[in-house]
Structures are given as structure tokens and as C-alpha cells.
Amino acid sequence: MDNREVLVDIKNLRTFFYTEDGVVPAVDGIDLTIHRGEVLGLVGESGCGKSVTALSILRLIPNPPGKIIGGEIFFHGEDLLKKNEEAMRMIRGDKISMIFQEPMTSLNPVYTIGNQISEAITLHQKIDDAEAKKRTIEMLHLVGIPEPERRFNQYPHEMSGGMRQRVMIAMALSSNPELLISDEATTALDVTIQAQILDLMRGLQKKLGMAILIITHNLAVVAEMAETIAIAYAGKIVESATAKEIFKSPRHPYTYGLLQSIPKFTERKTNEPLPAIEGMVPSPYHMPKGCRFNPRCPFATEKCREEEPEILELTPGHLVRCFHPIES
Amino acid sequence: METRLVEVQKLKKWFPIKGGVFSTTVASVKAVDEVSFFINQGETLSLVGESGSGKTTAGRTMLKLLQPTGGKIIYKGKDITSLTPNQMRPLRRNMQIMFQDPYGSLNPRMPVGDIIQEPLDVHSVGTRKERKQAVATMMETVGLRPEYEKRYPHEFSGGQRQRIGVARALVINPELLVLDEPISALDVSIQSQIINLLQELQQRLNLTYLFIAHDLAVVRHMSDRIAVMYLGKIVETAENDELFDHPLHPYTQALLSAVPVPDPEVKRERIILQGDVPSPVNPPSGCHFRTRCPYAMPICKEQEPLVIEVAPGHTVSCHLLTKK
């Protein structure tokens, strides 16, 4: 029934970190499917494994201490986890690119931005320097940087945070990727600048048609950007569905609690307390037995404390990992 | 009639930039430039604005943690602008501050019991036994177990550390609490816990809050009144609902429209501002917002707009409103 072409298919990905204090199952059985041209939002709190998932796709997990210990990541039907380093390097920054939260630390401070973008272009495309420069200026223009010819020769410190994030996007898109991974790309920005960058990403996605994996903790950002949303908690996907479904009828108690607990910008002030989720995210060294959300879940039963639920398709396209899903 | 607890009039805080051979002042960062607002007893005034708007500096200058460059600070009818640190000390008991960073604002070498007790020691409140008792009661009030008093900050999560921050600020029984982005470093599911704690304590202890934040959804939930800052100036002040229902300043309108809404079925008209916030060293002439304002007129470049009261308690400073 879903006849869109699958671009990325992650099956039971498990990435663990082996530290002196013990094993951290940062990603412990994540499944995700991204279709061609789709915008997928991966949402979760710190430590839920969302960034590690992104780094696993690109095989950028620092080893040691990290290691992908299981699962498959199919990209165009080929398992990225079986590829050698040489082959991965041809994919990174070419067919799959990524933008990070902190543009200042992702850009090299001693090279001009023109230099850095051209480098990314010549690395993957067989073109000469003059051609690369032309393409770089085109890209800077595309992401809305005024006077791209002059900016070409500027250094990162000469630009504002919003401009730097545009440079990162220009660099990421210069290779015409099929998948763009955006890891909290607008989190460090001010709201009016965030609105600019989100608007830009939306526009470019429509124009260029690439798929985007948006990783964020901000539910409002995915509500605006994503068609499909996956909610991660403590290393697992607990719910995934279309954005409309997630917001209209969340079925997992964590998703429901999260949506209830955020103050609504459109609602008048009351002195009522917000319906907060009690407790806190479990320590990765001591994951609770059974369902990982059970210590904080108002509906938890004996079964939840003993057994781990599987993720099930409750209604077409709506997957939930819970023994007692909330009625829709 | 509500009583004014604190009021600032034309408050200025400029930071000098030194340069040249003799290290003379070559320019100033006008972080806060003639800002006026007041806070009534028991209410929450929110200062909102983007980074560099001067909201944090305004809060700290109001507490005289920074010496103002100009203007007046009136606390309970008394001008405290030129009080010396010694003269300020008895007043400090009444005004406390809580910071954004739960990792940077607690001394890592002090057990949390001592951290919370420190304000009592500084102000020599009660006997040793009474102080210990006050710490235990306060820990319970903010939802920390009193037996954790011997633990060190690194043993606590971000949310718990913010509870320690609240306990330290409130143990001395202040009237006024400045909350400087108290929840923005926390995870979503923890944010609501701290918001609830702050609101509950406010009602129980009749606290007055100056809430400094950039997250407008939280501001809407917490505030009685809101002042919007842009580049060192307050551009608009109004009661909570009034501001969200009838924003009049073009910057407030853009700011409100830029906030993403957690509902995919809501489609809103969005005002996307062009460009970035200019440098506060060299702000634009006239109205500071004119370089990004979609309605900028010639007069905006020449004259600074006056503050006009458009409705009771709703003030705006924009030339669009004086034109008619």
C-alpha cells in the first residue's frame, strides 16, 4: 500500500558504548524507514539515542568506546554496515550529508568558507577549481547568503550563527545528497533565525527533493517540518506514525505525556500545574527491566516491569511499543 | 491597588570596550539602554528577547549585581541605585537569583546541604541548628530528599540541580526572585516539573518573579505581564493575553509568528524577518529595529520612537502608532 521507494531502512540497530563505568546501550533496537523525498522527524530527550542513530548511519561512531554491535542499515538496498571505510567515504558528504547543532565547531576556523565548501565539492565531483568556485557561489546564493562572492573569502568567525548554519547547509547540499541528516540544526539559534533556517530547509527540500532526517527534542519543530515522526526513549523507538496521527492520537504513554507536558503557546495562562511526566530518564548504566518507560508510566502493570514489549502496528502505519496503548 | 515591589526607570548598562595604547574607552556595548519597567508584588513579569537583547543584563543590573551606568532602581519605594555593597547587603536577603546552567552554577566541591545553607551563613540567620533545619525543610519543599544533603552536585541530574538552585535562592525567604532562563537547559519532560515547582512556590510563598526567557510558550504559561526586548530596549510591554492577542510592535509580531507550534494541522502566516540582530556596539540610529522591520519609514532612521500607552498597561514604542 505504501508504494514510495524506500531510501533508508534501519533494522534493529544496536550501538553500544563500552566505557570504564560499564556498557551504555545508547541505541538498542532502533527501526526506521525513510522514503525517498520524505521528511522524517526523530524526536527524543537527551540520551535517547537519536544522535547516535544518525552517527551510526554515517558510520561515524568513535571506536573505541562505541561499536555498532548489531542490525542492518540499508541504503538503496545495500547494507552500509557491510561496506568498507573507502566505500563509506564515497557516501558520506555525497549521497548522505549531515548538519550539526553547533556550526562554529563544525567549520574549520582557519579556512575561508569558500575554501571549505569547494573542498567538499571537489572531493566528490571531478571538476576543476574554477568550476568548484562557481558551484560554491551558486550554493551560497541558494541558501540565501547575501553577496556570496564577497562571503566566499570570509572566515567563519566573521559570520553570525544563522549565517554559519546557512554555510553548513550549503556545504551539505553541494553534493546534491539523497538524504540530509539535520541533528538539532536549529536548536542553538534564536527563534526568528530558527524560523529563517526552517523556512529555508523546507524550501530547499521542495526544490531539490532530498529526504531529510530531522533529529530534535523540539516537538514543535517536527510538527512544522516532518511528515512522519518517530519518538525515541532510552535507546528504542516507542512510537512512529504520521505527524498528524502522533499529535492527534498519541498511543504510547510517553508520547502522550510529552505532548501534555509542554506549555501551549496558544493557550491562555492558568494557574493549573502542567501534567508533567514524573521521574527522570533512566541512567544508561541501569536500564529498568521490562519496558524502559515503566518506572515513569502511570499505566504500568506487573507485565511491564517484567517483559519488554515489541513494537506493533496498531493501525496501518502507526507503530507502538506498549502493552497498554492509549485508546485512540 | 497592587503594590509595586520594584521599578527601574531609564536603566542603562553600558560595557566599555577598551582599546588603543592607553587602554581608553573607544566604544561601549549598550547592553541595556534606557529601559523602564516595574513589577508588582506577587506577580511574574517576563523579559523576553533573543540573545543579545540585554534581558539578562537588565535582570542583573536590577539586582545591582552589575552597577548601572544610568537610570534609577527603586525597591519598595526606596532608591537603591547608589547604595554601596555594604548598604545593599541587608536588602540582598530579599532579592535572589537563579541561573540557567545547572552545571555551572553550583560549586562542585561543596555538598548540596552546604550550598543551600550558604545564604543563611552569609546573612547570619538563626542558630546553627535552625539553619540545618531550614535547609532540610527547604530541600523537602523543592522535592529533594533531605538525606541527600551530604551529596555533591555531580551526583544529581540537571532537573535536580535546578531544584538545588531554587532551594538555595529561597532558603533565605526572599520577596523577589530573578529567574534567568531556569528551564532552557533541561529536557522537555523535566521542564514541566520545574515550571510546576516554580508556580507552586510562587503561590505558596507569595513570591515576585522576574522571569527571563526566550521560550514564548513557557512565557505564556508563566507570566502575568510581559516586556519584549530588542537590542537593549523594551519595545513593547503588556499583560499576558493582551500581548499575545494584540501584539502591536512589528518585532513582537514577528517574534510571535516565528514560534513553531506543536500541532501539524495549524498553518499560520509567518513573518520571516530578514537578516540578523545588529551589534549593540553600534546599534542603528533612530529605532533599533528599523534595519529588519518590514514597515520601516524614513522617520524611523531619524528619531527614536517614544513609548506610547495604547491601552491601560500596554505600552509600545513604534513610529507606526504615532503616525496617525
Interface residues (C-beta under 8 A of the other chain):
Chain A: E45 S46 S160 G162 M163 D190 V191 T192 I193 Q194 A195 Q196 L198 D199 H217 N218 L219 A220 V221 A223 E224 A226 A243 K244 F247 K248 G257 L258 L259 S261 I262 P263 K264 F265 T266 E267 R268 K269 N271 P273 L274 P275 A276 I277 E278 M280 V281
Chain B: E50 S51 S157 G159 Q160 D187 V188 S189 I190 Q191 S192 Q193 I195 N196 Q199 E200 Q203 H214 L216 A217 V218 R220 H221 M222 S223 D224 N240 D241 A254 L255 S257 A258 V259 P260 V261 P262 D263 P264 E265 V266 R270 I272 L273 Q274 D276 V277
